[in-house]
Amino acid sequence: MDGFKIGGVPEHFNLPWRMAIEEGRFRKEGINLHWSDMGGGTGQMIRGLENGSIDIAVLLTEGISKAILQGLDAKILRVYVTTPLHWGIHVPFNGSIETVDQLENQTFAISREGSGSHLMAYVKASQEGWDTSKLKFNIIGDVYGGLWALENNEAQAFLWEKYTTHPFTEQKKCRYIGEVVTPWPCFVIAVRTEIYNENKESLEKMCKIVEQKAKELKSNENVIDLISWRYNLRHGQVENWLNETDWNYDGIRYPLAFEKAVKYLLKLNLISEKEAENWREKLL
């Protein structure tokens, strides 16, 4: 039996993985998949792929694209979620900041360098016309570190998936003042190159299993109750999220997703022209 260590965020996007593991679907195909929750997000998973603590990661398109173009020895197997991610923009609950334009020259809490919370701050700054070279960051590890940073004035803004943070806004641990939407499909499945070269057939089976489970979940009449219960989200929030979200059900590559990501990374000076050379060969 082939064994793989896989990491992903402990969020509703990854319910197809968790359920397929619980139902023994991978084991039936000779695959022993050990899942690790990665609360630190894409930055933590990139470090895991670098040091070999995980073999596979379900992580953000922009983060893994940047890492591979800058030398990470990994391959992208699939786009996993074909729709954009809606990042909530959060500020201290008792602070004076009311609008996004007030965040210029303020400090952003980020989970790690190269994480989505880091890169999407650049995207939002660019959209607002701010000088991205003047962005300031405080590395906080995970969502709980971000909430702590806002409460203790260690940061004035924090970007995180808006449905995941909705319970915290209800608890008055932060305020939601807007959002920034990724200009590309948000999540992909990546694997260390060494693992890819030795296990292509098993990895293909793995992807097809999770695609099938995602398809089943999307059409399950009880899926709203299921997600609400497992992730502590209100029914209305789950319904809105499902309307905004589609997984990859057919193994499509979506090359335009990576083209858009690379163009943005170049525009924001997060990769160099040299690093972007032959990006199709490296990412596709």
Secondary structure, 3 states (H helix, E strand, C coil): CEEEEEEECCCHHHHHHHHHHHCCHHHHCCEEEEEEECCCHHHHHHHHHHHCCCCEEEEEHHHHHHHHHCCCCEEEEEEEECCCCEEEEEECCCCCCCCHHHHCCCEEEECCCCCHHHHHHHHHHHHHCCCHHHCEEEECCCHHHHHHHHHCCCCCEEEEEHHHHHHHHHCCCCEEEEEEECCCCCEEEEEEHHHHHHCHHHHHHHHHHHHHHHHHHHHCCCHHHHHHHHHCCCHHHHHHHHHHCCECCCCCCCHHHHHHHHHHHHHCCCCCHHHHCCHHHHHC
